[in-house]
Amino acid sequence: MERRVRRVFGLVLAVAMLACAPAKLVGDPLPSALAPDFTLTDGPTGDVVSLSALSGKVVVLTFLYTTCPDVCPLTAETIRVARDQLGGKADGVAFIAVSVDPRGDTPTTTRRFLADHALTTWFRYLIGTQAALARVWQAYGIGAAPIEGSVLHSDAIYLIDKHARGRIVLHSNVAPADLASDLGILVGDR
């Protein structure tokens, strides 16, 4: 009987230890340094947006262009579904895209993209001059090159914590549930 009690106690202890273990983020860890700051214009609203002004919120930062036929719509849909899965925790997250197409991404095209992907009320689509955008691309290691009517670009999705530190980089093939899980963990972090 005593051996059985020890076994049950050991099992309960193991389960408790697993439950107390810190949740693991999906994706490739970043060095947790401060995320490079930038200031750009929100295409649909004309508001000036600085990354540093979002301190206190978790930030999803991705790089898109409005006429993209494949990766950008997939990324937008993944982000939308993940946000829906977050429920009330989504209020603690800022969702931002930085344009990789300074010529094609205009206030009109960014408004249309957000409407087409059901992102209009909570997603910021930042635009700017070639020079301003190129500085952001360089700071985040994003390749962006116009090629025959499209833009070849990196599909990174950066997750930045409430203290403006880069934590994880994901890609367009991330499952919405994994993105939502990572965001839930980061929203809950102190």
C-alpha positions, 0 to 999 in steps of 0.5 A: 500500500505504501509503495502505491501511495508513493507512486501516486504521489510521484505521479501527482508531483510530476504533473504539478511540475509540468503544469508549473513549467514556463510555457514555451513559445513557438518560433525562432527565439530572438536575442531579446534586445530592444526592437528597432524603433521606427516611425511611419504613416498608417496608410488607411488613417494617415496617423503617424505610428511609432513602434516605441509608442506601443510599449506596454502592448505585445506587437505583431509586426509583419511585412506585406504588400497589397497586391501580393497573390500568395504569402501576404493574404495567407499571413493576413488570414493567419493573423486574423484567425489568431486574433479571433482565437485570443478573445479578450486578450487581443486588446493587449496586442498591436497588429502592424504591417509595414509595406514592402511596396512603397509605390503600390501601397497607398492609402486607398490600396491599404484600406482595400486590403484591410477590408478584403481581409476583415482587418479594418478596425484593429490592424495598422498598415504602415506606408512611407517613402522608399528610403523610410521603408528601406531603413525599417527593412534593414533593421529587421533583416527583411529583403524586398525586391520588385520583380516583374510586377510583384515584390519578392520579400521575406515572410517574417512575423515578429513578436515583440513583448510589452517591454519592446524586446524582440522575442520570436520570429515566425513565418507565414506557414505558422498555424493560427493556433500557434500564433495565438498561443505565443501571443497569449503567453506574451500578453500574460508575461509581466 
